[in-house]
Amino acid sequence: MGPSVPSEGALPAGGEILPEDAAWQPWDPWQVARRLSTVPVPWCVAGGWAVDLFLGEVTRDHEDVEIAVPRRGFGEIREALPELAFDVVGAGRRWAWGGPADEVMHQTWGRDPASGVYHLDVFREPHDGDLWICRRDPSIRRPYDEVIGRTADGVPYVAPEIALLFKARHRRAKDERDLAAVLPRLDDAARTWLASALARVHPGHDWLAVVADRAPGRLGG
């Protein structure tokens, strides 16, 4: 079966402008893990919560909770969360799940259909079977057993070097704080991977000099 890399194209038809004040009452990672405890697809907490799970402490408030799943496994996530309706989100717009936006956008918000309040953000990620594919550079690939770590109580989270790679794009104050907190805790292999992935995805990025310090090798193909 070939890689499930989403097609790139024009903005999908339809949809509506995503309100800037869309209501969120995010679940925490433990609530998500309980709801998805029987789901066999390799999902994991992403974003800022992934950093905190790696660090073993809650370092700040979180506006939402994000999880990453293989695109072809999203159906099983939906089945495990029947209390949610899903909207595809991107480019400042949203579309109801089940239309052409599904194959173009990767971000999917789950909401209470009665109140309209969102509880979960699901990233539907490209993959080739059990191999994760970076949506920002499909040449970057890793087995899921290297992509996902777990807390002592079993909550899955994306590897911290991958979380930082995706945070590098925006470089918000919280992203800079996450880099400062995580980088000293990475082993040489993780630092090497991050330095090489950054060089591919964000050539010339300011983080490269910091991350590459003490990173002994380069990322393989």
C-alpha positions in Angstrom: 0.0 0.0 0.0 1.5 3.4 -1.0 2.1 6.3 1.2 -1.0 8.3 2.3 0.5 11.7 1.6 -2.4 14.2 1.2 -2.7 15.9 -2.2 -1.8 19.6 -2.4 -4.2 21.9 -4.3 -6.4 24.9 -4.2 -8.5 25.8 -1.3 -11.4 23.4 -1.2 -14.8 24.7 -2.2 -17.4 25.6 0.4 -16.7 25.8 4.1 -17.0 28.9 6.2 -14.7 31.4 7.9 -13.4 30.0 11.1 -14.4 32.3 14.0 -11.5 33.8 15.9 -13.4 33.1 19.1 -14.2 29.5 18.4 -15.1 28.0 21.9 -12.6 25.5 23.3 -12.8 23.4 26.5 -9.9 21.1 25.7 -9.6 17.7 27.3 -6.3 16.9 28.9 -4.1 14.1 27.6 -5.2 11.7 30.3 -8.9 12.2 29.3 -7.9 11.6 25.7 -5.9 8.5 26.6 -8.9 7.0 28.5 -11.2 7.5 25.6 -8.8 6.0 23.1 -7.5 3.2 25.3 -8.8 0.5 23.0 -7.8 2.1 19.6 -5.1 0.1 17.9 -3.8 2.8 15.6 -0.5 4.5 16.7 -1.8 7.9 18.0 0.1 10.3 20.2 -0.2 13.6 21.9 1.5 16.4 19.9 2.3 20.1 20.3 2.9 21.8 23.7 1.3 19.0 25.7 3.8 16.5 24.1 6.7 18.6 25.5 5.2 18.7 29.0 4.6 14.9 28.9 8.2 14.4 27.9 9.4 16.8 30.7 7.2 15.1 33.2 5.5 18.3 34.4 2.9 20.8 33.3 4.9 23.9 32.6 2.1 26.2 31.3 -1.5 26.4 30.5 -2.6 24.9 27.2 -5.3 26.4 24.9 -6.0 23.1 23.3 -4.9 19.5 23.0 -3.6 18.0 19.8 -3.0 14.4 18.8 -1.4 13.0 15.7 -2.7 9.9 14.0 -2.0 8.1 10.7 -4.4 9.4 8.1 -5.8 6.0 7.3 -6.4 5.4 11.0 -8.6 8.4 11.6 -11.8 6.4 11.1 -11.0 4.4 14.2 -10.4 7.5 16.2 -13.8 8.8 15.1 -15.5 5.6 16.0 -13.9 5.8 19.5 -15.3 9.3 20.0 -19.0 9.1 19.0 -19.7 12.1 21.2 -17.8 14.4 18.8 -18.6 15.9 15.4 -15.5 16.7 13.4 -14.6 19.8 11.3 -11.7 20.0 8.9 -9.8 23.2 9.6 -7.2 25.2 7.6 -6.4 28.5 6.0 -8.7 30.3 8.4 -11.7 28.2 7.3 -13.6 25.1 8.4 -15.5 22.4 6.6 -17.8 19.7 7.9 -16.0 16.3 7.8 -16.9 14.2 4.8 -16.1 16.6 1.9 -13.2 17.5 -0.4 -11.3 19.3 2.4 -10.6 16.0 4.0 -7.9 15.2 1.5 -6.3 18.6 1.4 -6.2 19.8 5.0 -4.6 17.7 7.8 -6.2 19.4 10.9 -9.5 18.1 12.3 -11.2 19.6 15.3 -13.7 17.6 17.4 -16.6 19.4 18.9 -19.7 18.7 21.0 -22.4 18.9 18.3 -24.9 20.4 20.8 -22.8 23.2 22.3 -20.4 23.7 19.4 -17.5 23.6 22.0 -14.3 22.0 20.7 -12.5 19.5 22.8 -9.8 17.9 20.6 -7.5 18.7 17.6 -6.5 15.8 15.5 -3.7 15.9 13.0 -4.2 13.3 10.2 -0.6 12.6 9.3 0.9 11.0 6.1 2.4 7.6 6.5 3.3 4.5 4.6 2.1 1.6 6.7 3.9 1.7 10.0 6.3 4.4 8.8 5.6 8.0 9.8 6.1 10.6 7.0 6.8 14.3 7.9 4.2 16.4 6.1 6.6 19.2 5.7 9.3 17.1 3.9 8.2 13.6 2.8 11.8 12.5 2.6 11.9 12.5 6.4 10.5 9.2 7.7 10.7 7.2 10.9 9.0 4.0 12.2 6.2 4.7 14.6 8.0 2.9 17.4 10.6 5.7 17.3 8.1 8.4 16.9 6.0 7.7 20.0 7.1 7.8 23.6 5.0 7.1 26.7 4.7 8.5 30.1 5.0 6.3 33.2 1.2 6.0 33.2 1.0 5.1 29.5 0.0 8.4 27.8 1.6 8.3 24.3 3.3 11.5 23.1 5.3 12.4 20.0 9.1 12.3 20.3 10.3 15.7 21.6 12.6 16.3 18.7 9.7 16.0 16.3 7.6 18.3 18.4 10.4 20.9 18.2 10.7 20.5 14.5 7.1 21.5 14.0 7.4 24.3 16.6 10.3 25.9 14.7 8.0 27.2 12.0 6.3 29.8 14.2 8.9 30.5 16.9 6.4 32.0 19.3 7.6 32.8 22.9 6.2 29.5 24.1 8.1 27.6 21.4 11.3 29.3 22.4 10.7 28.3 26.0 9.9 24.7 24.9 13.2 24.6 23.0 15.1 25.8 26.1 13.5 23.3 28.3 13.7 20.3 26.0 17.1 20.7 24.3 19.3 19.9 27.4 17.2 16.7 27.9 17.7 15.3 24.4 20.2 12.5 23.8 22.8 12.8 21.0 20.7 10.7 18.6 17.6 13.0 19.1 19.7 16.2 18.8 21.4 14.8 15.6 18.0 14.0 14.1 16.6 17.5 15.0 19.6 19.3 13.6 19.4 17.5 10.3 15.6 17.7 10.0 15.7 21.5 10.7 18.3 21.9 8.0 16.0 20.2 5.5 12.7 21.8 6.5 13.9 25.3 7.6 17.4 26.0 6.0 19.1 28.9 7.8 16.8 28.7 10.8 18.1 30.5 13.9 17.7 27.3 16.0 20.2 25.4 13.9 23.3 26.7 15.5 21.9 26.0 19.0 20.6 22.5 18.2 23.6 21.5 16.1 25.9 22.2 19.1 27.1 18.7 20.3 25.0 17.0 17.6 27.6 14.5 16.2 26.1 13.3 13.0 23.5 13.8 10.2 20.1 12.5 9.5 19.9 9.5 7.2 17.8 9.3 4.1 
